[in-house]
Amino acid sequence: MPHNVLDLGFRKRIIEEIESDENKRRKAEHQKRSDVYKKKQRKYVLDMLVKEFSASTVEDMRTCTSINLVKRIVNEQASIYKTEPKRELAGISEQQKAQLDALYSLCGVNKKLKSLNQKYKLHDQAFLQVIPKLGSIKLRTLAPHQIDVVPSQEDPEHGEIFIVSGYDKANIVAEMDDLEDIQGQGYGSKNQQQSDGVNEAIADQDDWKQKSKLYAWWTDEYNFLTNSSGEILPGQPTIENPIKMLPFIEASGEKDQEFWCDGGSGVVEFNLDFGVVLSDTCNTNRLQSYAQAVISAEKLPENITVGPNNILLLQLDPTRPEMKPTFEFVSPNPNMDASLDLQDRLVSYFLTSEGIDPKTISGKAEGEKYTSGLERLLAMIERFEASQDDYDLFRGVEAKLYKLLSAWSNAMQGTDAIDPALNGGELPVDAQMSTQFCKPELIKTATEAEDSVIKRMEAGLISKKEAIMELRGVDEERALEIINELDEQ
């Protein structure tokens, strides 16, 4: 039996569960992934350092939190829409094709699907919402922390009710209290948040609070807004869903009899671990890159000023006259080459485990080079084969997207709420969308191309004339002239 979304008591219970600590912890994990992808990883690295050492120690450390591998790795993995795919729809007229092209262009379909691909690789689960707005149809990509779902009672992996509401990002900062002692030095999470907690009239980082008390409910049958008490807002003209289908498309990995994919993110966790390793290495370099002044005496002499830092006092025993006062500099010998080599090895190990060429990210001044077109093709095929499941997944996304776009376009036909470029009649909702994604192509060097033609000619597979036509790019008549010229020479 489907849930009764029109029951006020049911909606109140769902909102209580949305605001529960368990659900907030789920969202906090994905908020962290989103922050790190946006290069806001500093507060998370510092939190890990505080737990490893102490707040006072981290305050004095030289940290390195600016290196971010997540965006580069995720964008490398999310390669499906780097080249626009070819879409074909059978059984439509030229006028409908032009209308569909205008619809896809106004909606920015390729850009949004590229964003969906990136969110999917980062979170292992992402959503595309398709809704009419401002005379067109708007596509919104949503991560798991930006949406709540009530699963079907018959199939827990299938969402029956989707709720979109403002997510209080401040709960992430509340978990970072360990850093308060070092906020004065600019290390703390509040400094990184850059927010005073008040939503200004101008655009600021608290704009999400405009909708924090509103909940947009969607089912196959209904769509409406409620307040935090679950009460439907007054003045809504209708609560029926005009297209009779959920306006959400899910891109997700394997599920285990539950709606949310609960796997971790090795990319994000490695990036944070790597930030800790970098900070340790930088701090080691800072501490051991200069000589330490050491005095051996019964007490520290007066008016001593040596070097930029403190002098280490090794106090002598006054009862042992054979021990004489000394003053010296102790020079450490850190093995920085070994530390830097460890960093490169960690990056190489991790990229290899993710199926990515380690040369994609390197601490050394060397780029990705191929000795031949074949080697380049093999490298691309490895990436293509690793993402074959993703291609299959997004073919389904493309088909569902066309269905939703055409349904909303048909519902808006003949109204003042649609752009004139889209007001061209109804589109066939049940038409089958065929999508062909870009595949790797063999790119040969000039030498490889010549060798291939010569070998085929020597094997008797092509004639000398055909070989010249292919190599020179000339017609048959010119090829015969070239043969005669060569024979005369």
N, C-alpha and C positions, 0 to 999 in steps of 0.2 A: 504494500500500500504506500502511495506517495505521501510525503509530509504535508500537513495542512498549513501552508504558509500564511493563510488569512487569519489564523487563530492568534490572538494577541498574546496569550499565555505561552504559546510555542515560540513566538518571536522574542519575548522577554528572556526566555531560557537560553535561546541561541546567543543573544547579545551578552548575557552573563558569561557564557562559555568563550565568546570572542575576547572578552576582557579578563579572562582567567590567567593566572600565572603560567600555567602549562602552555597555553596558546601564545603568550607573549615570549616565552622561551623559544618556541619554534620560530617565531618571527625574528627574534634577536639574532639567531644563527644566520638567517638569510640577510638581515640588515648588515651584519658584519661582512659577509661576502660582497654585498653591494658597495659598502664603504671602501673595502680594500681594492676592488676593481676600479673605483673612482680615485685611487691613490690617496685615500684618507686612512692609511694603515698605521700612522704614527702612534695613535693612542693605544692600539692593540699591541704593538711591539713593546711600548713602554710598560704596559700592564704585565706582559710576560717577564720583562726584566725585573720589575718590582717584586714579582712572586719568586724569582730566582735569587735576587739579592735582597735589597731593601730600598725604601723610598729615598733615604739619605744617600745611599751608595749610587743609585741611578742619577740623583741630582748632580753628583760630581763626575759622572761618566761622560765620555765623549761618545755619543750615539750616532748611528747611521741608519736612518729610517726612510730615506728618500728613494732607495732603490726598489722599484716595483716591477715584478715579473708577471703579475696576474693578467693585466690588460693585454700584454703582448702575447702571452700563451693562449688566453681565451680567444683572442681575435684570430690567432693562427689556427686554432681548432675549428672556429666558426667560419669556415671558408666557403660555405655553400653559395652565398649571395655576393661574393666578390665580383662575379660576372653575372649580369642579368640573365635569367633563364628564358627559354623559349616556351611560350604558352600557346596552346592551340585548343580551340573550342569548336567541336563539330556541330553542324546543323544550324548555324546562325547566319543572318544576312550581313551584307556589307555595312548597312546602317547600324545594326546591332553591334558589329565589331568596332565601329568608330565610337559608339556610345560606351562600350566596355573599355576601350583604350583610354577614353577621357576619364572614366571612373577610376581606373587603376592609377592614372597619372595624378589626379586630384587627391587621391588618398595616400599617395606616396608609398605604394605597396612594397616596392623593393627595399626601400629604406627601413620600413617597419619590420619586414620579415628578416632583414639582416640583424636588426636589434633583437628580435625574438630569438634568432639563432644564437646570438651572443649570450643572452640571458639563460637560454636552455643549457649551454655549455658551462655556464658559471653555477647555476642552481640545480641542474639536472631536471628542472621542471619550470616551465614558464607559460604565460597565457597571453593571447591576443584578443582584446575586446573590440568588437565592431559595433559602433553606435552612430546614429545620425546627429550632426551638430553643424550649425551655421551654414545651412544650405548644402552641405556635403555629407560624407560619411567619414567618421574619424576612427582611426585605428590606434589603440593604446596597448603597449606592451606592459605586462604586469609580472612582477616577481612574486614568489610565494608569500613574502611578508606584506604584500600590498592587497591581499585578497583572502577571504574566508569562504569555506565551502562546506555545505551539508551533503554528505554522500547519500547515495541511494541505499535503501534498506535491503534491496535485493542484490545489489552489486556495490560493495564498499569502494571499489576502484573508480566508480563513475560518480561524478558530481551531479546532484539534483537541484540544489539551490546555491547560487553564487551571491556573495555579499561583498560589496566594495565600500570601504570606509577609510577615514583617515587613520594612519598608524602613528602612534605616539613614539617618535624616535628618541624621546628623552629617556625612555627606560633603558636604552643602551648605555647612556652616560651614567645613569644611576649605579651601574655595575662597576664603574671605574673609580670608586672612592679611594682605592689604594694610592692613587696618584695625587691626592689633594696636597700632600706635603711638598710637592715639587712644582706646583702650578705657578708659583711666583717666578720661576725661571723660564716659563713658556713651554714647559713639557706637558702640562696637564690637559685633560680631556676638555675642560671648559674652554680653554684657549683654542683648541682645535675645533670645537663646535661652532664658534663664532656666532653665537646666538644668545640673546638675553632672555629667551623664553617667552617673549611677547610678540604676537603677530601684528606687525605694523600695517598701516594702510598701503604703504609702498610694498613692492616685491621684496621679500626677505626669506630667510631659511625656515620661517615658521608659517609659510603660506599654506602648508598642508592642514593647519589647524582650522582653516575656514570650513572644512568638511568633517572635522573630527567628531562632531556630534550627530552627523547624518550617516545613515546606512542605506545604500542602494541595493535593493533586493531584486534578483532576477530568477525566474523559472521559465519553463516552456510556455506557461500560461499567463504569468503575471510579471509586472514591473512597477515598483513604487519606492518611495523614499519614506523612511521612518526616523524618528528622533531616538535618543539613547534609551527611551523607555519602550521602544518597539511600536509606538503609536504612528500610524500613517499620517503624513503631513496633510493638512487640509488644503483644499483648492486644487487638487490634482484632477484633471479632466477625466482620466481613465486609469485603471490599474491593470488593464489587459496588455499582454505582450503582442504587439501588432504582427510580428513575423512568426509567432508560434514556435520558436526555437531559441535555445540559449545563445546569446550573442558572444560566446566565448569559445576560443579554440585552444586546446591544450597541447603543448609539446612536452613530453615527459619520457623519462627512461622507464626501466622495468619497475613494476610495483609488486608489493608483497601483501596482497589482500587488505590494503588500506589506500586511502586516496593520496596522501602525501608521500613523495619519495624521500626516505629518511637517510640516504647516504651522505657521507661527509664530502668535503671538498679538499682533495689533496693539493690542488693548485694554491688555494688560499692559505692552508695550514703551512705548506712549504714556504710560501712567501714570508709569512710571519716568523717561522723558524729561521729563515735565511736572514731576516732583519736582525734577529738576536745574534746570530753568528757574526754578521758584519759589525754590529755594535761592539761585540767582544773583541774582534780583531782590531777595530779602530781604537778602542780604549787601551788595548795592550800596546799598540804602537805609540800611543800618547804617553803612557806611563814609562815605557822602556826606551824612548827615543832620546832621552837626555840623561846626563850623569847625575847621580844623587850625592849631594854633599853630606859627609859623615864626620862628626867630631867625637873623639874618644877623650873624655875628661871627667873630673869629679863633678863638675857642674857646667852648665852652658855659659860660656863667656859673654860679657856684656858687649853691646854695640856690634853685633855680628849681622851683616847683611850680605848674603851670597846667593846669587841666582834668583829665579822668579818664584821659587817655592820654599818650603820649610827645610831646615837642616835636621838630619836625623842624629840624635844624641845617644851614644853608647856610653853609659855612665861607668866610670872606673871605681874599683874598690879602694878607698883611701888607706886601708890597712896593708896594701900590697905595693910597696914603693917601686918594685921592678916594672910595673905597668906605667908607661909614659903616655902623656897626652899626645894625640895625633889629630891631623886634619887631612882628609883625602876626599877624592871623588871616586865613587864606585860606578863603573859603566856596565850596564847590562848588555847581553848579547841575544836579543830576541830573534827567533827563527821566523821572520816574516814571510820568507818564500814558502815555507811549509804551510803557513796560515792561508796565504793567497791561493796556493795550490789546492788546499782543502775546499775553499769556496768554489773554485772552478769545477772540481770533481763533484761537489754536491749538485751544482747546476746541471752538469752533464748526466749524472745518474738520474736526476728527476726528469729531465726532458726525454731521456731514453725510455723511462718507464711510462711516459705519456704518449709515446709514439711520435715524437717530434725530433727533427734533426737538432742535435746539440749545438750546431753552429748558428741556430736561430738566435740564441742569446749566449754571448761569450764575454769573458773578462779580458780576452786578448784581442788585439787589433787585426782580426782576420774575418773575412766574410764568407758567405756560402758560394762556393765555386764548383763548377762542373767541367770535367775534361771533355765531355761530349754530350750531344743531344740525348743519347741513350741513357747516360747517367742521370741527366736532368729528368727524363721521363720516368725512370725507376723511382726517383725521389718523389715525384708528383703522384705516381701510382700508389706508393706506400701511404701517402696522405689520403688519397682517394679511397683506397680499400679500408683504411681505418675509419672513414666517415660514411661508409656505405649504408649503415643503419640510419644515419642522419638523413641521407638522401631519401631513403624509403619513408622516413617519418615526415619529412617536409613535403613530399608528394601528396600525402594525406592532408597536411595543413593547407596546401594550395587548393585542393578540391573543396575542403570545408570553407575556405575563405571566399571562393567564388560563390558558393551557395548562400553565404550570409550577405555578401555585397549585393548580389542580384535580388535577394529577398528584401533588403532595406530599400534598394532602388525602386523596386516595384511598389512598395508600400508608400513611397514618397511621390510617385508619379501623379501629375495633375494638381499638385499643391504648391503653395507659395514658398514652402520650406526647402525647395530643391534648386540647385544651380541649373540655369538654362541649358548648360552643356550636357547635363545628365537627364534632362526631361525629354527623352526620345522614345518612350514606350517601354513596355515590360520586356524583361529578359527571361529566357528559359531557365528557371531555377534548377531543374533536374538535369541540365546538360552536363556532359562529362568533360572536366578540364584535364588536358594532357600537358604535363610539364616536363621539359627536357633540360636538365642541368648541365652546365659546362663540364666537360671531361678533359683530362690531359691530352695534349697533342704532341706528337713526336716532332721535335725541332732539331734538324740536322745541321751540322756545320757544312761549309762548302766542300771540304775534303771528304767528309762522309758521303755527301750526295754524289760526288764524282766517283768515288770507289764503288758505290752501289750500282751506278749505271754501267761502269766498266765490267764489273763482275757479271752482271746479267747479260751483257753483250758477249763476253768471253764464254759464257755457258750456253750461248745460242738462244737465249730467251728473247732477245730483241736484236734488230739489225743495227748496222752502223748508222744508217740514216735516222732511225728512231732514237738512237743514243744521242746524236747531235741535236735533234729536235728538242729532246728533253733538257740537255745540258745548256744549249744556247737559247732556248725559248724562241725558236724560229719555225716557220712553216716548212712543208715538204720541199717546195721549190728551192728555197734558200739553203736547206740542208744538202740537197744534191749539188748545188754550186760549191758549197764548202768542201764536200768530198772531192770534187774535181780539182779544187785549188790545192788540197792536201796531196792528192796524187801527183800533180805536176811538180810540187816541191820535192 
